[in-house]
Amino acid sequence: MKLIIAIVQDVDSRAVLKALMAEGYRATKVSTTGGFLVRGNATILIGVEETQVDSVLSILREHCHARREFVSPMAPLGEAAAMRHWVQPLEVEVGGATVFVLGVERFEQL
């Protein structure tokens, strides 16, 4: 058995969960926040047999899309007060999915 941990952008999480459920996979969504952009993510936990891993990864690839967005860099409060000029927004790539596939030594459903 394998545990797939997929960290996806919040806007993609509904489509991912809907697609997983349509294929008969059970999943748990945990709301999380990313460290760099401090934005909402969803961490989705999916327990599957080893033979199902590629199918789940295909679903994630289909529904988790990278996109480019402009963000305003955040300066620490002390530095922000000292700044005398406007900080230009940065273009960054967000989205997609970060996926971990872990071996499960034991599984019990109580």
N, C-alpha and C positions, 0 to 999 in steps of 0.2 A: 504494500500500500504506500501511496505517496501523498504528501500534503503540499498543495500548491498555494503559495502566498503571492498574491498579485496586488501590487500597489498601483492604482489607476487614478486618473483625474476624476474628481467628483462628477463632472458633467458626463463622463463615459460610463459611470457605474450602473445606472439603470439599464442601459442597453446590454451591458455585459451580463448582469444578473438575469434579465429577461431571456437572453439567448441560452445561458446555462440551464435555467429551469426548463426551457422548451426542449432541451436535449436530455432532460432527466437527471441533471447534476444538482446536488444540494450544495449550497454555499452559505457562508456567513459573512456579512458586511460589517466592518468596524470603521467608524468615521475617524480619520486621522488628519494631521496637519503636517505639511512638508516644512522642512527647516529652512530652505533657501528662499523660497518665495512666500512662505507663511500662508499658504492657501490650502483649502480643503482637498483632501484626498479620500479615497476609500481603499481600505485594505480588505481584500476579499480572500477568505480562506476556503479552499476546496479540497476535500478528501476524495481521492480516486484510486482505482487500481492502476498499476504501472502501465497497462495497455491503453489506458484512457488519457494519459498525459498529453499526447500529441493532439488529440481531439480538443481538449480544453485549451491548449496553447493556440490552436487555430481560431477558436472563438475569441480569445483575447486579442489576437492579431487583427481580426476582422472589426472589432468594436472599439479598440483603443487607438486613437489617432493622435499623432504628434501635430502640434500647431505652433505657429510663431505669434508671440504677443509682445506688446510693449509694456514694460513695468517701470515704475519709478524706484530707483535705488533708495534704500532706507539707510540713513546715517544715524549713528547714536545721537541721543538728545544733545549732549554737550557739543558735539561736532556740528550738528545742524544749526545750533545757535550761532556758531562762529562762521558759518558759511555766508558769504555775501553775494553769491551768484546762484542762479537757478540750475539745478542738476537736471541734465537731459535724460529722458527715459531711455532705457536699454531694451533692445530687441532680444528676446530669449526664446528658445524652443521649450515648450511645455507639452505635457500629455504623453501619449504612448503608455507603456506599462513597464514596471520593474517587477520581474517574476523570479521567485525562488521555488525550486522543487526539492523537497526534503523527504528522506526516507522515514517511514513511520514504523517504529518497532512494535508498538502495541496500540490497538484501537478498541474502545469499548463504548457502546451506546447504552446509557443507563436511563 
